[in-house]
């Protein structure tokens, strides 16, 4: 099952300027849902492992996917003539922070990327065209991804960011480039809850 690639943090000497399609970065857990023409929705995973209905944290995500996403996504896959596809969605609730979730929350899934078989992850243009009518992260438009823009994200000067920050994307498939920028408010919340050592791991992840 295809794993989601790591996203570059926009800091230090590795910083890259580019023209980016920018999306809100939701604070939750990155989950994978795999569909095939023959088996339907048959495989489910976090970023690093598979899970099923018995999983104490993510088991409920399968029911949410079945209720809210399975039918419309399968229709798009059929209409697009994809043999199989992996959908990436953020699992999150009102009190999710740093990938830790309150079991009493009402959780939801927000679709943020899709990888049809042998096509790699769809670029932002095709993603918006195909899935923009569904529950996806807020789209902030095309932006010059510069150090000044990243500083504005850090200072929470971009209206509409939920909390964590943003992701910028350019290209598509195996040439897709992504970068992320986070808000100081989110960083402070992470450090306050998880401490310096664990918090810095989450901030860097």
C-alpha positions as CSV (number, residue, x, y, z in Angstrom):
1,X,0.0,0.0,0.0
2,X,1.6,3.3,-1.1
3,X,2.8,5.5,1.7
4,X,2.4,9.2,1.8
5,X,5.7,11.0,1.1
6,X,7.3,13.3,3.7
7,X,6.8,17.0,3.1
8,X,9.7,19.5,3.2
9,X,9.7,22.0,6.0
10,X,10.3,25.5,4.7
11,X,13.3,26.6,6.7
12,X,17.1,26.6,6.7
13,X,19.4,26.4,3.7
14,X,17.2,23.9,2.0
15,X,14.4,26.5,1.5
16,X,13.0,26.5,-2.0
17,X,11.0,29.3,-3.6
18,X,8.3,28.2,-6.0
19,X,4.8,29.1,-7.3
20,X,2.5,27.0,-5.1
21,X,-1.1,26.0,-4.9
22,X,-1.6,26.4,-1.1
23,X,-4.0,24.4,1.1
24,X,-4.8,24.5,4.8
25,X,-2.9,21.9,6.8
26,X,-5.3,20.2,9.2
27,X,-4.0,18.9,12.5
28,X,-4.9,15.2,12.6
29,X,-3.7,11.8,11.5
30,X,-2.9,11.0,7.9
31,X,-4.9,7.9,6.9
32,X,-4.9,5.8,3.7
33,X,-7.9,4.1,2.0
34,X,-7.4,1.8,-0.9
35,X,-10.0,0.9,-3.6
36,X,-9.8,-1.5,-6.5
37,X,-12.3,-2.4,-9.2
38,X,-12.5,-6.0,-8.0
39,X,-12.5,-5.5,-4.2
40,X,-13.9,-2.1,-3.5
41,X,-12.6,-0.4,-0.4
42,X,-10.5,-3.2,1.1
43,X,-7.4,-1.8,2.7
44,X,-6.9,0.9,5.4
45,X,-3.7,2.3,6.9
46,X,-2.1,5.1,8.9
47,X,0.9,6.6,7.3
48,X,3.1,3.7,8.5
49,X,0.8,0.7,9.3
50,X,-2.4,-1.0,8.3
51,X,-5.4,-1.2,10.6
52,X,-8.9,-2.6,10.7
53,X,-12.2,-2.0,12.5
54,X,-10.8,-3.3,15.8
55,X,-8.2,-0.5,16.0
56,X,-8.9,1.4,19.3
57,X,-8.1,4.9,17.7
58,X,-8.7,4.6,14.0
59,X,-11.2,1.8,13.7
60,X,-14.0,4.3,13.6
61,X,-12.4,6.0,10.6
62,X,-13.5,3.0,8.5
63,X,-17.1,3.6,9.4
64,X,-16.8,7.3,8.7
65,X,-15.2,6.6,5.3
66,X,-17.9,4.1,4.4
67,X,-20.7,6.6,5.4
68,X,-19.2,9.8,3.9
69,X,-16.7,8.9,1.2
70,X,-16.9,5.4,-0.1
71,X,-19.7,5.9,-2.6
72,X,-18.7,9.3,-4.1
73,X,-15.0,8.3,-4.3
74,X,-15.8,4.9,-6.0
75,X,-18.0,6.7,-8.5
76,X,-15.1,9.1,-9.4
77,X,-12.7,6.1,-9.7
78,X,-15.2,4.3,-12.0
79,X,-15.8,7.4,-14.1
80,X,-12.0,8.1,-14.3
81,X,-11.4,4.4,-15.4
82,X,-8.9,3.8,-12.6
83,X,-8.2,0.2,-11.8
84,X,-7.3,1.1,-8.3
85,X,-6.6,4.2,-6.2
86,X,-5.4,5.3,-2.8
87,X,-7.1,8.2,-1.1
88,X,-5.3,10.1,1.6
89,X,-7.5,11.8,4.2
90,X,-6.9,13.6,7.5
91,X,-8.7,12.1,10.5
92,X,-9.4,14.9,13.0
93,X,-11.7,16.3,15.7
94,X,-12.2,19.5,17.6
95,X,-9.6,18.5,20.2
96,X,-7.0,16.7,18.0
97,X,-3.5,18.1,18.5
98,X,-0.2,16.7,17.3
99,X,-1.9,13.6,15.9
100,X,-3.4,12.7,19.3
101,X,-7.2,12.5,19.4
102,X,-9.9,12.8,22.1
103,X,-12.0,9.6,22.0
104,X,-15.1,11.6,23.0
105,X,-14.8,13.9,19.9
106,X,-16.9,13.6,16.8
107,X,-14.3,12.9,14.2
108,X,-14.3,13.5,10.5
109,X,-12.2,12.7,7.5
110,X,-11.1,15.4,5.0
111,X,-9.6,14.3,1.7
112,X,-6.3,16.0,0.8
113,X,-4.6,13.9,-1.8
114,X,-5.4,11.0,-4.2
115,X,-3.0,8.6,-6.0
116,X,-4.5,6.5,-8.9
117,X,-2.6,3.3,-9.8
118,X,0.6,4.1,-11.7
119,X,-0.1,7.9,-11.8
120,X,1.5,9.0,-8.6
121,X,-0.3,11.6,-6.5
122,X,-2.5,13.9,-8.5
123,X,-1.3,17.5,-8.9
124,X,-3.2,20.3,-7.3
125,X,-4.9,21.4,-10.5
126,X,-6.4,18.0,-11.2
127,X,-7.2,17.4,-7.6
128,X,-9.2,20.6,-7.3
129,X,-11.0,19.9,-10.6
130,X,-11.9,16.3,-9.6
131,X,-12.5,16.6,-5.9
132,X,-13.1,20.3,-5.2
133,X,-16.8,19.8,-4.7
134,X,-16.1,17.4,-1.8
135,X,-14.8,18.1,1.7
136,X,-11.2,19.1,1.1
137,X,-8.9,21.5,3.0
138,X,-9.5,25.2,2.4
139,X,-7.7,26.3,-0.8
140,X,-5.9,29.6,-0.6
141,X,-5.0,30.0,-4.3
142,X,-1.7,30.3,-6.1
143,X,1.0,31.9,-4.0
144,X,4.7,32.8,-4.4
145,X,6.2,30.5,-1.8
146,X,8.9,32.8,-0.4
147,X,10.4,33.3,3.0
148,X,8.1,36.3,3.5
149,X,5.0,34.2,2.9
150,X,6.3,31.5,5.3
151,X,6.9,34.3,7.9
152,X,3.3,35.4,7.4
153,X,2.0,31.9,8.0
154,X,4.2,31.7,11.1
155,X,2.7,34.9,12.4
156,X,-0.8,33.6,11.6
157,X,-1.4,36.5,9.1
158,X,-3.1,34.2,6.5
159,X,-6.8,34.3,7.1
160,X,-8.6,31.0,7.1
161,X,-5.8,28.7,8.6
162,X,-7.4,26.4,11.1
163,X,-4.4,26.1,13.3
164,X,-1.4,24.1,12.2
165,X,-0.3,25.9,9.0
166,X,-0.4,25.3,5.2
167,X,1.0,23.0,2.5
168,X,2.1,24.3,-0.9
169,X,2.1,22.0,-3.9
170,X,3.4,22.2,-7.4
171,X,3.6,19.7,-10.3
172,X,2.0,16.3,-10.3
173,X,2.7,12.6,-10.1
174,X,6.3,11.7,-9.6
175,X,7.3,15.3,-10.2
176,X,5.0,16.6,-7.4
177,X,6.8,19.0,-5.0
178,X,5.4,19.9,-1.6
179,X,6.4,22.2,1.2
180,X,4.9,23.0,4.6
181,X,4.8,26.0,6.9
182,X,3.4,26.1,10.4
183,X,2.0,28.8,12.7
184,X,3.6,29.9,15.9
185,X,0.3,29.4,17.7
186,X,0.3,25.7,16.8
187,X,4.0,25.4,17.8
188,X,3.4,26.9,21.2
189,X,0.4,24.6,21.8
190,X,2.5,21.6,20.9
191,X,5.3,22.6,23.2
192,X,2.9,23.4,26.1
193,X,1.2,20.0,25.9
194,X,4.0,17.7,25.0
195,X,7.1,19.4,26.4
196,X,10.3,20.4,24.7
197,X,11.7,17.0,23.6
198,X,8.5,15.3,22.4
199,X,7.1,18.6,21.1
200,X,10.1,19.3,18.9
201,X,9.7,15.8,17.3
202,X,6.1,16.6,16.4
203,X,7.0,20.0,15.1
204,X,9.7,18.5,12.9
205,X,7.5,15.7,11.6
